[in-house]
Amino acid sequence: MIELQYPLIIEATEEEDFFGFYSPELESFTGIGHYIEDCLYKTKWGMIEHINLLKGKGPPVPESNAFAKYMAVQ
């Protein structure tokens, strides 16, 4: 099980080979993956990089959520 700092939504797209993902609590954090596990892997490292970018630019970074989960929807 992957541990997340923020909630994550994974959505199916019109393309069978792509899923979109975003975090409603982490401003501007989005991405795409070829399958759900790919989205989770990209999220694990992408959130760290995204938080570092936000810290460097000055917008406030929300506190992480100890109960963060992911949800996949069609």
PyMOL Python script that loads the backbone (N, CA, C, O; Angstrom):
from pymol import cmd

cmd.read_pdbstr("""\
ATOM      1  N   MET A   1       0.843  -1.189   0.000  1.00  0.00           N
ATOM      2  CA  MET A   1       0.000   0.000   0.000  1.00  0.00           C
ATOM      3  C   MET A   1       0.881   1.242   0.000  1.00  0.00           C
ATOM      4  O   MET A   1       1.844   1.331   0.762  1.00  0.00           O
ATOM      5  N   ILE A   2       0.557   2.167  -0.830  1.00  0.00           N
ATOM      6  CA  ILE A   2       1.323   3.410  -0.915  1.00  0.00           C
ATOM      7  C   ILE A   2       0.805   4.394   0.130  1.00  0.00           C
ATOM      8  O   ILE A   2      -0.401   4.525   0.342  1.00  0.00           O
ATOM      9  N   GLU A   3       1.736   5.073   0.770  1.00  0.00           N
ATOM     10  CA  GLU A   3       1.361   6.106   1.727  1.00  0.00           C
ATOM     11  C   GLU A   3       1.356   7.447   1.008  1.00  0.00           C
ATOM     12  O   GLU A   3       2.332   7.817   0.356  1.00  0.00           O
ATOM     13  N   LEU A   4       0.255   8.166   1.134  1.00  0.00           N
ATOM     14  CA  LEU A   4       0.105   9.462   0.488  1.00  0.00           C
ATOM     15  C   LEU A   4       0.063  10.564   1.531  1.00  0.00           C
ATOM     16  O   LEU A   4      -0.410  10.362   2.649  1.00  0.00           O
ATOM     17  N   GLN A   5       0.565  11.739   1.149  1.00  0.00           N
ATOM     18  CA  GLN A   5       0.503  12.895   2.038  1.00  0.00           C
ATOM     19  C   GLN A   5      -0.812  13.646   1.886  1.00  0.00           C
ATOM     20  O   GLN A   5      -1.245  14.345   2.803  1.00  0.00           O
ATOM     21  N   TYR A   6      -1.444  13.501   0.725  1.00  0.00           N
ATOM     22  CA  TYR A   6      -2.691  14.192   0.412  1.00  0.00           C
ATOM     23  C   TYR A   6      -3.619  13.233  -0.323  1.00  0.00           C
ATOM     24  O   TYR A   6      -3.151  12.289  -0.959  1.00  0.00           O
ATOM     25  N   PRO A   7      -4.933  13.462  -0.245  1.00  0.00           N
ATOM     26  CA  PRO A   7      -5.875  12.614  -0.983  1.00  0.00           C
ATOM     27  C   PRO A   7      -5.606  12.680  -2.489  1.00  0.00           C
ATOM     28  O   PRO A   7      -5.103  13.681  -3.000  1.00  0.00           O
ATOM     29  N   LEU A   8      -5.947  11.609  -3.177  1.00  0.00           N
ATOM     30  CA  LEU A   8      -5.712  11.520  -4.612  1.00  0.00           C
ATOM     31  C   LEU A   8      -6.952  10.965  -5.296  1.00  0.00           C
ATOM     32  O   LEU A   8      -7.553  10.000  -4.824  1.00  0.00           O
ATOM     33  N   ILE A   9      -7.330  11.583  -6.416  1.00  0.00           N
ATOM     34  CA  ILE A   9      -8.430  11.108  -7.248  1.00  0.00           C
ATOM     35  C   ILE A   9      -7.814  10.622  -8.560  1.00  0.00           C
ATOM     36  O   ILE A   9      -7.044  11.341  -9.196  1.00  0.00           O
ATOM     37  N   ILE A  10      -8.160   9.398  -8.959  1.00  0.00           N
ATOM     38  CA  ILE A  10      -7.709   8.839 -10.238  1.00  0.00           C
ATOM     39  C   ILE A  10      -8.961   8.621 -11.075  1.00  0.00           C
ATOM     40  O   ILE A  10      -9.901   7.958 -10.636  1.00  0.00           O
ATOM     41  N   GLU A  11      -8.971   9.178 -12.280  1.00  0.00           N
ATOM     42  CA  GLU A  11     -10.154   9.091 -13.138  1.00  0.00           C
ATOM     43  C   GLU A  11      -9.815   8.422 -14.465  1.00  0.00           C
ATOM     44  O   GLU A  11      -8.761   8.665 -15.053  1.00  0.00           O
ATOM     45  N   ALA A  12     -10.732   7.574 -14.920  1.00  0.00           N
ATOM     46  CA  ALA A  12     -10.601   6.989 -16.252  1.00  0.00           C
ATOM     47  C   ALA A  12     -10.811   8.103 -17.288  1.00  0.00           C
ATOM     48  O   ALA A  12     -11.561   9.050 -17.051  1.00  0.00           O
ATOM     49  N   THR A  13     -10.147   7.977 -18.424  1.00  0.00           N
ATOM     50  CA  THR A  13     -10.326   8.932 -19.517  1.00  0.00           C
ATOM     51  C   THR A  13     -11.022   8.228 -20.678  1.00  0.00           C
ATOM     52  O   THR A  13     -11.299   7.030 -20.612  1.00  0.00           O
ATOM     53  N   GLU A  14     -11.298   8.967 -21.722  1.00  0.00           N
ATOM     54  CA  GLU A  14     -11.906   8.367 -22.906  1.00  0.00           C
ATOM     55  C   GLU A  14     -10.954   7.389 -23.586  1.00  0.00           C
ATOM     56  O   GLU A  14     -11.393   6.471 -24.278  1.00  0.00           O
ATOM     57  N   GLU A  15      -9.654   7.584 -23.391  1.00  0.00           N
ATOM     58  CA  GLU A  15      -8.650   6.671 -23.925  1.00  0.00           C
ATOM     59  C   GLU A  15      -8.511   5.486 -22.981  1.00  0.00           C
ATOM     60  O   GLU A  15      -8.360   5.681 -21.775  1.00  0.00           O
ATOM     61  N   GLU A  16      -8.556   4.278 -23.492  1.00  0.00           N
ATOM     62  CA  GLU A  16      -8.480   3.089 -22.653  1.00  0.00           C
ATOM     63  C   GLU A  16      -7.150   2.957 -21.918  1.00  0.00           C
ATOM     64  O   GLU A  16      -7.088   2.340 -20.855  1.00  0.00           O
ATOM     65  N   ASP A  17      -6.094   3.528 -22.474  1.00  0.00           N
ATOM     66  CA  ASP A  17      -4.751   3.357 -21.914  1.00  0.00           C
ATOM     67  C   ASP A  17      -4.309   4.483 -20.992  1.00  0.00           C
ATOM     68  O   ASP A  17      -3.145   4.518 -20.595  1.00  0.00           O
ATOM     69  N   PHE A  18      -5.195   5.402 -20.639  1.00  0.00           N
ATOM     70  CA  PHE A  18      -4.787   6.531 -19.813  1.00  0.00           C
ATOM     71  C   PHE A  18      -5.772   6.795 -18.675  1.00  0.00           C
ATOM     72  O   PHE A  18      -6.986   6.655 -18.823  1.00  0.00           O
ATOM     73  N   PHE A  19      -5.204   7.177 -17.545  1.00  0.00           N
ATOM     74  CA  PHE A  19      -5.956   7.630 -16.390  1.00  0.00           C
ATOM     75  C   PHE A  19      -5.393   8.992 -16.004  1.00  0.00           C
ATOM     76  O   PHE A  19      -4.184   9.212 -16.087  1.00  0.00           O
ATOM     77  N   GLY A  20      -6.253   9.896 -15.586  1.00  0.00           N
ATOM     78  CA  GLY A  20      -5.812  11.185 -15.072  1.00  0.00           C
ATOM     79  C   GLY A  20      -5.858  11.153 -13.556  1.00  0.00           C
ATOM     80  O   GLY A  20      -6.666  10.431 -12.971  1.00  0.00           O
ATOM     81  N   PHE A  21      -4.993  11.932 -12.914  1.00  0.00           N
ATOM     82  CA  PHE A  21      -5.043  11.995 -11.453  1.00  0.00           C
ATOM     83  C   PHE A  21      -4.771  13.405 -10.972  1.00  0.00           C
ATOM     84  O   PHE A  21      -4.107  14.194 -11.644  1.00  0.00           O
ATOM     85  N   TYR A  22      -5.303  13.710  -9.781  1.00  0.00           N
ATOM     86  CA  TYR A  22      -5.088  15.014  -9.157  1.00  0.00           C
ATOM     87  C   TYR A  22      -5.357  14.900  -7.664  1.00  0.00           C
ATOM     88  O   TYR A  22      -5.991  13.953  -7.199  1.00  0.00           O
ATOM     89  N   SER A  23      -4.866  15.876  -6.932  1.00  0.00           N
ATOM     90  CA  SER A  23      -5.144  15.961  -5.506  1.00  0.00           C
ATOM     91  C   SER A  23      -5.967  17.211  -5.258  1.00  0.00           C
ATOM     92  O   SER A  23      -5.521  18.313  -5.576  1.00  0.00           O
ATOM     93  N   PRO A  24      -7.166  17.064  -4.695  1.00  0.00           N
ATOM     94  CA  PRO A  24      -7.996  18.244  -4.439  1.00  0.00           C
ATOM     95  C   PRO A  24      -7.424  19.160  -3.355  1.00  0.00           C
ATOM     96  O   PRO A  24      -7.830  20.318  -3.260  1.00  0.00           O
ATOM     97  N   GLU A  25      -6.497  18.670  -2.541  1.00  0.00           N
ATOM     98  CA  GLU A  25      -5.921  19.488  -1.469  1.00  0.00           C
ATOM     99  C   GLU A  25      -4.577  20.102  -1.828  1.00  0.00           C
ATOM    100  O   GLU A  25      -4.120  21.016  -1.142  1.00  0.00           O
ATOM    101  N   LEU A  26      -3.936  19.624  -2.882  1.00  0.00           N
ATOM    102  CA  LEU A  26      -2.606  20.103  -3.252  1.00  0.00           C
ATOM    103  C   LEU A  26      -2.714  20.868  -4.565  1.00  0.00           C
ATOM    104  O   LEU A  26      -2.821  20.272  -5.636  1.00  0.00           O
ATOM    105  N   GLU A  27      -2.685  22.173  -4.473  1.00  0.00           N
ATOM    106  CA  GLU A  27      -2.916  23.058  -5.610  1.00  0.00           C
ATOM    107  C   GLU A  27      -2.059  22.692  -6.822  1.00  0.00           C
ATOM    108  O   GLU A  27      -0.844  22.528  -6.710  1.00  0.00           O
ATOM    109  N   SER A  28      -2.702  22.568  -7.971  1.00  0.00           N
ATOM    110  CA  SER A  28      -2.070  22.353  -9.276  1.00  0.00           C
ATOM    111  C   SER A  28      -1.373  21.005  -9.428  1.00  0.00           C
ATOM    112  O   SER A  28      -0.593  20.836 -10.365  1.00  0.00           O
ATOM    113  N   PHE A  29      -1.620  20.049  -8.551  1.00  0.00           N
ATOM    114  CA  PHE A  29      -0.986  18.748  -8.691  1.00  0.00           C
ATOM    115  C   PHE A  29      -1.864  17.847  -9.545  1.00  0.00           C
ATOM    116  O   PHE A  29      -2.940  17.433  -9.112  1.00  0.00           O
ATOM    117  N   THR A  30      -1.408  17.543 -10.760  1.00  0.00           N
ATOM    118  CA  THR A  30      -2.135  16.683 -11.688  1.00  0.00           C
ATOM    119  C   THR A  30      -1.150  15.827 -12.460  1.00  0.00           C
ATOM    120  O   THR A  30       0.054  16.083 -12.446  1.00  0.00           O
ATOM    121  N   GLY A  31      -1.664  14.813 -13.130  1.00  0.00           N
ATOM    122  CA  GLY A  31      -0.815  13.989 -13.979  1.00  0.00           C
ATOM    123  C   GLY A  31      -1.634  12.931 -14.698  1.00  0.00           C
ATOM    124  O   GLY A  31      -2.851  12.847 -14.532  1.00  0.00           O
ATOM    125  N   ILE A  32      -0.948  12.124 -15.497  1.00  0.00           N
ATOM    126  CA  ILE A  32      -1.585  11.016 -16.203  1.00  0.00           C
ATOM    127  C   ILE A  32      -0.714   9.777 -16.061  1.00  0.00           C
ATOM    128  O   ILE A  32       0.497   9.868 -15.856  1.00  0.00           O
ATOM    129  N   GLY A  33      -1.347   8.627 -16.171  1.00  0.00           N
ATOM    130  CA  GLY A  33      -0.644   7.360 -16.142  1.00  0.00           C
ATOM    131  C   GLY A  33      -1.355   6.364 -17.034  1.00  0.00           C
ATOM    132  O   GLY A  33      -2.496   6.585 -17.441  1.00  0.00           O
ATOM    133  N   HIS A  34      -0.678   5.268 -17.337  1.00  0.00           N
ATOM    134  CA  HIS A  34      -1.257   4.255 -18.221  1.00  0.00           C
ATOM    135  C   HIS A  34      -2.179   3.288 -17.487  1.00  0.00           C
ATOM    136  O   HIS A  34      -3.022   2.643 -18.110  1.00  0.00           O
ATOM    137  N   TYR A  35      -2.028   3.185 -16.189  1.00  0.00           N
ATOM    138  CA  TYR A  35      -2.890   2.338 -15.378  1.00  0.00           C
ATOM    139  C   TYR A  35      -2.852   2.873 -13.948  1.00  0.00           C
ATOM    140  O   TYR A  35      -2.038   3.744 -13.642  1.00  0.00           O
ATOM    141  N   ILE A  36      -3.697   2.377 -13.088  1.00  0.00           N
ATOM    142  CA  ILE A  36      -3.829   2.933 -11.738  1.00  0.00           C
ATOM    143  C   ILE A  36      -2.514   2.856 -10.968  1.00  0.00           C
ATOM    144  O   ILE A  36      -2.127   3.818 -10.305  1.00  0.00           O
ATOM    145  N   GLU A  37      -1.833   1.729 -11.051  1.00  0.00           N
ATOM    146  CA  GLU A  37      -0.568   1.580 -10.330  1.00  0.00           C
ATOM    147  C   GLU A  37       0.478   2.578 -10.818  1.00  0.00           C
ATOM    148  O   GLU A  37       1.287   3.069 -10.031  1.00  0.00           O
ATOM    149  N   ASP A  38       0.459   2.873 -12.104  1.00  0.00           N
ATOM    150  CA  ASP A  38       1.369   3.873 -12.684  1.00  0.00           C
ATOM    151  C   ASP A  38       1.074   5.250 -12.089  1.00  0.00           C
ATOM    152  O   ASP A  38       1.993   5.999 -11.760  1.00  0.00           O
ATOM    153  N   CYS A  39      -0.207   5.575 -11.954  1.00  0.00           N
ATOM    154  CA  CYS A  39      -0.604   6.853 -11.351  1.00  0.00           C
ATOM    155  C   CYS A  39      -0.116   6.939  -9.907  1.00  0.00           C
ATOM    156  O   CYS A  39       0.380   7.981  -9.481  1.00  0.00           O
ATOM    157  N   LEU A  40      -0.254   5.856  -9.159  1.00  0.00           N
ATOM    158  CA  LEU A  40       0.189   5.853  -7.766  1.00  0.00           C
ATOM    159  C   LEU A  40       1.699   6.020  -7.665  1.00  0.00           C
ATOM    160  O   LEU A  40       2.182   6.756  -6.804  1.00  0.00           O
ATOM    161  N   TYR A  41       2.445   5.350  -8.526  1.00  0.00           N
ATOM    162  CA  TYR A  41       3.902   5.480  -8.519  1.00  0.00           C
ATOM    163  C   TYR A  41       4.310   6.918  -8.838  1.00  0.00           C
ATOM    164  O   TYR A  41       5.158   7.496  -8.159  1.00  0.00           O
ATOM    165  N   LYS A  42       3.699   7.489  -9.879  1.00  0.00           N
ATOM    166  CA  LYS A  42       4.014   8.868 -10.263  1.00  0.00           C
ATOM    167  C   LYS A  42       3.626   9.843  -9.156  1.00  0.00           C
ATOM    168  O   LYS A  42       4.311  10.842  -8.936  1.00  0.00           O
ATOM    169  N   THR A  43       2.535   9.556  -8.463  1.00  0.00           N
ATOM    170  CA  THR A  43       2.093  10.416  -7.366  1.00  0.00           C
ATOM    171  C   THR A  43       3.089  10.418  -6.224  1.00  0.00           C
ATOM    172  O   THR A  43       3.402  11.471  -5.669  1.00  0.00           O
ATOM    173  N   LYS A  44       3.589   9.242  -5.869  1.00  0.00           N
ATOM    174  CA  LYS A  44       4.510   9.127  -4.738  1.00  0.00           C
ATOM    175  C   LYS A  44       5.681  10.092  -4.889  1.00  0.00           C
ATOM    176  O   LYS A  44       6.006  10.820  -3.950  1.00  0.00           O
ATOM    177  N   TRP A  45       6.302  10.107  -6.029  1.00  0.00           N
ATOM    178  CA  TRP A  45       7.472  10.968  -6.254  1.00  0.00           C
ATOM    179  C   TRP A  45       7.057  12.360  -6.714  1.00  0.00           C
ATOM    180  O   TRP A  45       7.726  13.344  -6.399  1.00  0.00           O
ATOM    181  N   GLY A  46       5.969  12.447  -7.451  1.00  0.00           N
ATOM    182  CA  GLY A  46       5.521  13.737  -7.956  1.00  0.00           C
ATOM    183  C   GLY A  46       5.073  14.687  -6.868  1.00  0.00           C
ATOM    184  O   GLY A  46       5.303  15.892  -6.969  1.00  0.00           O
ATOM    185  N   MET A  47       4.439  14.170  -5.828  1.00  0.00           N
ATOM    186  CA  MET A  47       4.010  15.036  -4.729  1.00  0.00           C
ATOM    187  C   MET A  47       5.207  15.656  -4.026  1.00  0.00           C
ATOM    188  O   MET A  47       5.178  16.833  -3.666  1.00  0.00           O
ATOM    189  N   ILE A  48       6.250  14.876  -3.831  1.00  0.00           N
ATOM    190  CA  ILE A  48       7.456  15.408  -3.187  1.00  0.00           C
ATOM    191  C   ILE A  48       8.036  16.549  -4.020  1.00  0.00           C
ATOM    192  O   ILE A  48       8.354  17.612  -3.487  1.00  0.00           O
ATOM    193  N   GLU A  49       8.172  16.329  -5.319  1.00  0.00           N
ATOM    194  CA  GLU A  49       8.709  17.369  -6.201  1.00  0.00           C
ATOM    195  C   GLU A  49       7.793  18.585  -6.241  1.00  0.00           C
ATOM    196  O   GLU A  49       8.262  19.723  -6.214  1.00  0.00           O
ATOM    197  N   HIS A  50       6.500  18.347  -6.305  1.00  0.00           N
ATOM    198  CA  HIS A  50       5.539  19.451  -6.385  1.00  0.00           C
ATOM    199  C   HIS A  50       5.572  20.306  -5.112  1.00  0.00           C
ATOM    200  O   HIS A  50       5.526  21.534  -5.187  1.00  0.00           O
ATOM    201  N   ILE A  51       5.652  19.665  -3.963  1.00  0.00           N
ATOM    202  CA  ILE A  51       5.723  20.395  -2.693  1.00  0.00           C
ATOM    203  C   ILE A  51       6.987  21.242  -2.652  1.00  0.00           C
ATOM    204  O   ILE A  51       6.947  22.389  -2.205  1.00  0.00           O
ATOM    205  N   ASN A  52       8.104  20.697  -3.112  1.00  0.00           N
ATOM    206  CA  ASN A  52       9.350  21.466  -3.141  1.00  0.00           C
ATOM    207  C   ASN A  52       9.232  22.673  -4.067  1.00  0.00           C
ATOM    208  O   ASN A  52       9.758  23.742  -3.755  1.00  0.00           O
ATOM    209  N   LEU A  53       8.550  22.518  -5.199  1.00  0.00           N
ATOM    210  CA  LEU A  53       8.333  23.653  -6.102  1.00  0.00           C
ATOM    211  C   LEU A  53       7.457  24.720  -5.443  1.00  0.00           C
ATOM    212  O   LEU A  53       7.744  25.913  -5.541  1.00  0.00           O
ATOM    213  N   LEU A  54       6.393  24.285  -4.775  1.00  0.00           N
ATOM    214  CA  LEU A  54       5.517  25.246  -4.102  1.00  0.00           C
ATOM    215  C   LEU A  54       6.268  26.002  -3.012  1.00  0.00           C
ATOM    216  O   LEU A  54       6.089  27.210  -2.852  1.00  0.00           O
ATOM    217  N   LYS A  55       7.101  25.297  -2.269  1.00  0.00           N
ATOM    218  CA  LYS A  55       7.873  25.952  -1.215  1.00  0.00           C
ATOM    219  C   LYS A  55       8.832  26.980  -1.796  1.00  0.00           C
ATOM    220  O   LYS A  55       9.035  28.040  -1.205  1.00  0.00           O
ATOM    221  N   GLY A  56       9.421  26.679  -2.944  1.00  0.00           N
ATOM    222  CA  GLY A  56      10.355  27.594  -3.585  1.00  0.00           C
ATOM    223  C   GLY A  56       9.692  28.833  -4.151  1.00  0.00           C
ATOM    224  O   GLY A  56      10.315  29.893  -4.218  1.00  0.00           O
ATOM    225  N   LYS A  57       8.423  28.716  -4.563  1.00  0.00           N
ATOM    226  CA  LYS A  57       7.713  29.840  -5.171  1.00  0.00           C
ATOM    227  C   LYS A  57       6.961  30.681  -4.154  1.00  0.00           C
ATOM    228  O   LYS A  57       6.604  31.823  -4.444  1.00  0.00           O
ATOM    229  N   GLY A  58       6.719  30.149  -2.991  1.00  0.00           N
ATOM    230  CA  GLY A  58       6.077  30.936  -1.957  1.00  0.00           C
ATOM    231  C   GLY A  58       4.631  30.641  -1.642  1.00  0.00           C
ATOM    232  O   GLY A  58       4.199  30.986  -0.542  1.00  0.00           O
ATOM    233  N   PRO A  59       3.817  30.010  -2.541  1.00  0.00           N
ATOM    234  CA  PRO A  59       2.434  29.722  -2.134  1.00  0.00           C
ATOM    235  C   PRO A  59       2.424  28.785  -0.928  1.00  0.00           C
ATOM    236  O   PRO A  59       3.298  27.927  -0.802  1.00  0.00           O
ATOM    237  N   PRO A  60       1.459  28.942  -0.057  1.00  0.00           N
ATOM    238  CA  PRO A  60       1.417  28.080   1.119  1.00  0.00           C
ATOM    239  C   PRO A  60       1.175  26.615   0.736  1.00  0.00           C
ATOM    240  O   PRO A  60       0.387  26.315  -0.161  1.00  0.00           O
ATOM    241  N   VAL A  61       1.850  25.737   1.415  1.00  0.00           N
ATOM    242  CA  VAL A  61       1.669  24.298   1.220  1.00  0.00           C
ATOM    243  C   VAL A  61       0.768  23.810   2.347  1.00  0.00           C
ATOM    244  O   VAL A  61       1.097  23.992   3.520  1.00  0.00           O
ATOM    245  N   PRO A  62      -0.361  23.194   2.013  1.00  0.00           N
ATOM    246  CA  PRO A  62      -1.262  22.736   3.073  1.00  0.00           C
ATOM    247  C   PRO A  62      -0.608  21.640   3.913  1.00  0.00           C
ATOM    248  O   PRO A  62       0.285  20.932   3.448  1.00  0.00           O
ATOM    249  N   GLU A  63      -1.066  21.517   5.145  1.00  0.00           N
ATOM    250  CA  GLU A  63      -0.560  20.448   5.998  1.00  0.00           C
ATOM    251  C   GLU A  63      -0.955  19.108   5.396  1.00  0.00           C
ATOM    252  O   GLU A  63      -2.038  18.960   4.831  1.00  0.00           O
ATOM    253  N   SER A  64      -0.063  18.140   5.524  1.00  0.00           N
ATOM    254  CA  SER A  64      -0.379  16.820   4.983  1.00  0.00           C
ATOM    255  C   SER A  64      -1.521  16.197   5.779  1.00  0.00           C
ATOM    256  O   SER A  64      -1.779  16.569   6.923  1.00  0.00           O
ATOM    257  N   ASN A  65      -2.182  15.264   5.161  1.00  0.00           N
ATOM    258  CA  ASN A  65      -3.352  14.627   5.727  1.00  0.00           C
ATOM    259  C   ASN A  65      -2.981  13.203   6.126  1.00  0.00           C
ATOM    260  O   ASN A  65      -2.700  12.373   5.263  1.00  0.00           O
ATOM    261  N   ALA A  66      -2.979  12.917   7.412  1.00  0.00           N
ATOM    262  CA  ALA A  66      -2.590  11.594   7.908  1.00  0.00           C
ATOM    263  C   ALA A  66      -3.552  10.502   7.450  1.00  0.00           C
ATOM    264  O   ALA A  66      -3.210   9.320   7.488  1.00  0.00           O
ATOM    265  N   PHE A  67      -4.745  10.886   7.022  1.00  0.00           N
ATOM    266  CA  PHE A  67      -5.744   9.909   6.597  1.00  0.00           C
ATOM    267  C   PHE A  67      -5.941   9.907   5.085  1.00  0.00           C
ATOM    268  O   PHE A  67      -6.986   9.474   4.598  1.00  0.00           O
ATOM    269  N   ALA A  68      -4.953  10.383   4.342  1.00  0.00           N
ATOM    270  CA  ALA A  68      -5.071  10.490   2.887  1.00  0.00           C
ATOM    271  C   ALA A  68      -5.251   9.124   2.249  1.00  0.00           C
ATOM    272  O   ALA A  68      -4.558   8.168   2.597  1.00  0.00           O
ATOM    273  N   LYS A  69      -6.165   9.042   1.334  1.00  0.00           N
ATOM    274  CA  LYS A  69      -6.458   7.820   0.572  1.00  0.00           C
ATOM    275  C   LYS A  69      -6.539   8.188  -0.896  1.00  0.00           C
ATOM    276  O   LYS A  69      -6.541   9.364  -1.260  1.00  0.00           O
ATOM    277  N   TYR A  70      -6.605   7.173  -1.726  1.00  0.00           N
ATOM    278  CA  TYR A  70      -6.858   7.444  -3.141  1.00  0.00           C
ATOM    279  C   TYR A  70      -8.173   6.807  -3.531  1.00  0.00           C
ATOM    280  O   TYR A  70      -8.614   5.830  -2.925  1.00  0.00           O
ATOM    281  N   MET A  71      -8.801   7.381  -4.564  1.00  0.00           N
ATOM    282  CA  MET A  71     -10.053   6.864  -5.074  1.00  0.00           C
ATOM    283  C   MET A  71      -9.943   6.835  -6.589  1.00  0.00           C
ATOM    284  O   MET A  71      -9.550   7.819  -7.215  1.00  0.00           O
ATOM    285  N   ALA A  72     -10.296   5.693  -7.172  1.00  0.00           N
ATOM    286  CA  ALA A  72     -10.328   5.568  -8.622  1.00  0.00           C
ATOM    287  C   ALA A  72     -11.792   5.577  -9.076  1.00  0.00           C
ATOM    288  O   ALA A  72     -12.616   4.825  -8.555  1.00  0.00           O
ATOM    289  N   VAL A  73     -12.103   6.429 -10.044  1.00  0.00           N
ATOM    290  CA  VAL A  73     -13.461   6.545 -10.539  1.00  0.00           C
ATOM    291  C   VAL A  73     -13.490   6.427 -12.048  1.00  0.00           C
ATOM    292  O   VAL A  73     -12.496   6.699 -12.721  1.00  0.00           O
ATOM    293  N   GLN A  74     -14.625   6.024 -12.576  1.00  0.00           N
ATOM    294  CA  GLN A  74     -14.767   5.916 -14.031  1.00  0.00           C
ATOM    295  C   GLN A  74     -15.549   7.070 -14.568  1.00  0.00           C
ATOM    296  O   GLN A  74     -15.773   7.156 -15.775  1.00  0.00           O
TER     297      GLN A  74
END
""", "prot")
cmd.dss("prot")
cmd.show_as("cartoon", "prot")
cmd.util.cbc("prot")
cmd.orient("prot")
